[in-house]
Amino acid sequence: MAQFKLDGLVLMIEGIGRTKSDNKVAIQALGLITFDDATGSYRGRGYNDGRWLEAEVKLLEDGKSLSWGFSLGEIRTSSVMHINAKGEWT
């Protein structure tokens, strides 16, 4: 689920991952994406299980997609979110 907050200044993203075998919640995370006026860039901060991390967020050329990622030791991840014609984030 993704929603704009504070008159569109913050994009709040809530994610829930479930196991395939029994559909139990395996991970819950909350992310906040904001624009940093000082650097002219988007920043993201994610929260999960008492921890948090920061990542640079990029607005893609289509103007309707965001990409971000992070490294944690040898683990690297990247994600893309797209807003569709109905205004829904996927």
Backbone as CSV, one residue per row, in Angstrom:
resi,resn,N_x,N_y,N_z,CA_x,CA_y,CA_z,C_x,C_y,C_z
1,MET,0.840,-1.164,0.000,0.000,0.000,0.000,0.893,1.238,0.000
2,ALA,0.577,2.211,-0.811,1.325,3.465,-0.868,0.345,4.627,-0.834
3,GLN,0.664,5.634,-0.034,-0.190,6.814,0.096,0.673,8.057,0.228
4,PHE,0.232,9.133,-0.413,0.881,10.416,-0.195,0.366,11.000,1.118
5,LYS,1.280,11.633,1.856,0.956,12.273,3.129,1.477,13.707,3.106
6,LEU,1.030,14.521,4.057,1.489,15.906,4.215,1.376,16.682,2.909
7,ASP,0.184,16.659,2.335,-0.096,17.371,1.079,0.831,16.943,-0.057
8,GLY,1.178,15.658,-0.098,1.990,15.117,-1.180,3.488,15.245,-0.989
9,LEU,3.939,15.743,0.153,5.370,15.912,0.388,6.068,14.619,0.778
10,VAL,5.324,13.645,1.265,5.885,12.363,1.705,5.073,11.240,1.071
11,LEU,5.773,10.245,0.548,5.115,9.032,0.068,5.378,7.950,1.106
12,MET,4.322,7.428,1.710,4.432,6.377,2.718,4.078,5.045,2.062
13,ILE,4.954,4.063,2.232,4.764,2.748,1.626,4.782,1.706,2.731
14,GLU,3.737,0.905,2.780,3.675,-0.185,3.751,3.707,-1.497,2.983
15,GLY,4.627,-2.371,3.367,4.747,-3.653,2.685,4.622,-4.814,3.648
16,ILE,3.923,-5.836,3.216,3.781,-7.064,3.998,4.120,-8.230,3.086
17,GLY,5.096,-9.040,3.496,5.464,-10.244,2.750,4.933,-11.470,3.465
18,ARG,4.384,-12.387,2.697,3.788,-13.595,3.281,4.468,-14.844,2.734
19,THR,4.464,-15.902,3.533,5.014,-17.174,3.086,4.075,-17.794,2.054
20,LYS,4.653,-18.480,1.084,3.840,-19.113,0.040,3.079,-20.326,0.566
21,SER,3.690,-21.041,1.488,3.089,-22.295,1.940,1.808,-22.107,2.753
22,ASP,1.800,-21.133,3.680,0.622,-20.983,4.543,0.128,-19.537,4.668
23,ASN,0.690,-18.638,3.866,0.242,-17.247,3.804,0.420,-16.485,5.119
24,LYS,1.340,-16.942,5.978,1.618,-16.233,7.225,2.530,-15.040,6.943
25,VAL,2.373,-13.988,7.753,3.209,-12.802,7.608,4.656,-13.169,7.927
26,ALA,5.563,-12.884,6.977,6.979,-13.170,7.170,7.779,-11.886,7.393
27,ILE,7.309,-10.794,6.831,8.009,-9.520,6.976,7.002,-8.380,6.866
28,GLN,7.205,-7.364,7.671,6.420,-6.135,7.596,7.405,-4.980,7.566
29,ALA,7.183,-4.032,6.663,8.089,-2.898,6.547,7.299,-1.630,6.245
30,LEU,7.888,-0.509,6.624,7.301,0.791,6.353,8.389,1.662,5.751
31,GLY,8.080,2.340,4.662,9.039,3.221,4.014,8.469,4.614,3.833
32,LEU,9.340,5.607,3.932,8.969,7.001,3.707,9.903,7.575,2.649
33,ILE,9.338,8.173,1.611,10.133,8.788,0.556,9.843,10.279,0.561
34,THR,10.921,11.076,0.579,10.799,12.526,0.610,11.771,13.137,-0.394
35,PHE,11.560,14.392,-0.725,12.475,15.130,-1.593,13.354,15.997,-0.717
36,ASP,14.671,15.943,-0.954,15.639,16.724,-0.194,15.966,17.990,-0.992
37,ASP,15.442,19.125,-0.554,15.681,20.388,-1.260,17.165,20.733,-1.345
38,ALA,17.927,20.427,-0.299,19.343,20.793,-0.245,20.164,20.083,-1.322
39,THR,19.845,18.819,-1.601,20.620,18.051,-2.587,19.891,17.888,-3.915
40,GLY,18.610,18.232,-3.954,17.830,18.059,-5.179,17.575,16.606,-5.512
41,SER,17.547,15.756,-4.486,17.354,14.321,-4.723,16.267,13.772,-3.805
42,TYR,15.777,12.608,-4.178,14.795,11.906,-3.349,15.542,10.986,-2.397
43,ARG,15.034,10.864,-1.179,15.622,9.979,-0.173,14.536,9.074,0.376
44,GLY,14.934,7.886,0.726,14.002,6.953,1.327,14.545,6.445,2.642
45,ARG,13.661,6.218,3.560,14.034,5.603,4.835,13.053,4.475,5.073
46,GLY,13.587,3.280,5.335,12.760,2.111,5.563,12.915,1.599,6.982
47,TYR,11.825,1.085,7.525,11.794,0.579,8.900,11.268,-0.846,8.902
48,ASN,11.947,-1.716,9.655,11.531,-3.107,9.766,12.141,-3.719,11.009
49,ASP,11.325,-4.366,11.805,11.796,-5.177,12.928,12.758,-4.429,13.854
50,GLY,12.448,-3.162,14.138,13.282,-2.385,15.045,14.533,-1.804,14.409
51,ARG,14.703,-1.971,13.110,15.870,-1.443,12.398,15.393,-0.455,11.335
52,TRP,16.335,0.324,10.792,16.017,1.238,9.704,17.219,1.371,8.790
53,LEU,16.972,1.845,7.585,18.049,2.120,6.640,17.638,3.279,5.752
54,GLU,18.624,3.907,5.134,18.361,4.993,4.200,18.853,4.599,2.821
55,ALA,18.168,5.095,1.798,18.544,4.789,0.421,18.223,5.981,-0.468
56,GLU,19.022,6.133,-1.524,18.686,7.128,-2.536,17.563,6.563,-3.386
57,VAL,16.623,7.401,-3.715,15.476,7.011,-4.538,15.541,7.831,-5.817
58,LYS,15.343,7.170,-6.952,15.408,7.872,-8.233,14.047,7.862,-8.913
59,LEU,13.650,9.017,-9.415,12.460,9.129,-10.243,12.879,8.720,-11.649
60,LEU,12.218,7.727,-12.218,12.599,7.228,-13.534,12.079,8.140,-14.639
61,GLU,12.621,7.953,-15.839,12.336,8.851,-16.960,10.862,8.964,-17.310
62,ASP,10.090,7.916,-17.067,8.662,7.980,-17.410,7.883,8.909,-16.474
63,GLY,8.520,9.351,-15.376,7.875,10.250,-14.432,6.814,9.592,-13.575
64,LYS,6.635,8.280,-13.745,5.603,7.555,-12.999,6.172,6.366,-12.236
65,SER,7.497,6.294,-12.154,8.133,5.155,-11.487,9.274,5.638,-10.602
66,LEU,9.492,4.914,-9.509,10.589,5.162,-8.584,11.437,3.911,-8.476
67,SER,12.750,4.087,-8.354,13.619,2.935,-8.096,14.487,3.244,-6.884
68,TRP,14.800,2.213,-6.144,15.696,2.342,-5.001,16.283,0.980,-4.697
69,GLY,17.332,0.991,-3.900,17.956,-0.255,-3.490,18.935,0.007,-2.368
70,PHE,19.470,-1.068,-1.831,20.449,-0.937,-0.763,21.279,-2.202,-0.677
71,SER,22.409,-2.087,-0.002,23.287,-3.220,0.263,23.391,-3.400,1.763
72,LEU,23.399,-4.639,2.183,23.547,-4.986,3.586,24.531,-6.146,3.623
73,GLY,25.809,-5.822,3.828,26.832,-6.856,3.716,26.910,-7.329,2.275
74,GLU,26.787,-8.620,2.065,26.832,-9.174,0.713,25.461,-9.205,0.046
75,ILE,24.436,-8.834,0.771,23.079,-8.839,0.222,22.809,-7.498,-0.447
76,ARG,22.331,-7.555,-1.686,21.943,-6.350,-2.421,20.525,-6.530,-2.920
77,THR,19.760,-5.464,-2.863,18.389,-5.527,-3.349,18.061,-4.245,-4.098
78,SER,17.164,-4.347,-5.047,16.674,-3.160,-5.746,15.195,-3.367,-6.057
79,SER,14.465,-2.273,-6.083,13.022,-2.340,-6.304,12.588,-1.201,-7.208
80,VAL,11.473,-1.411,-7.899,10.858,-0.377,-8.725,9.374,-0.353,-8.395
81,MET,8.839,0.843,-8.200,7.394,1.022,-8.023,6.897,1.886,-9.158
82,HIS,5.717,1.569,-9.670,5.120,2.295,-10.790,3.705,2.709,-10.404
83,ILE,3.316,3.910,-10.774,1.946,4.356,-10.536,1.166,4.189,-11.845
84,ASN,0.054,3.471,-11.772,-0.709,3.180,-12.991,-1.728,4.284,-13.292
85,ALA,-2.496,4.091,-14.353,-3.470,5.095,-14.800,-4.556,5.366,-13.757
86,LYS,-4.794,4.404,-12.860,-5.793,4.576,-11.805,-5.221,5.284,-10.574
87,GLY,-3.912,5.603,-10.600,-3.274,6.238,-9.455,-2.842,5.256,-8.391
88,GLU,-2.811,3.967,-8.740,-2.414,2.920,-7.792,-0.935,2.602,-7.983
89,TRP,-0.235,2.420,-6.876,1.176,2.039,-6.937,1.289,0.528,-7.032
90,THR,2.117,0.061,-7.946,2.334,-1.382,-8.119,3.808,-1.695,-8.054
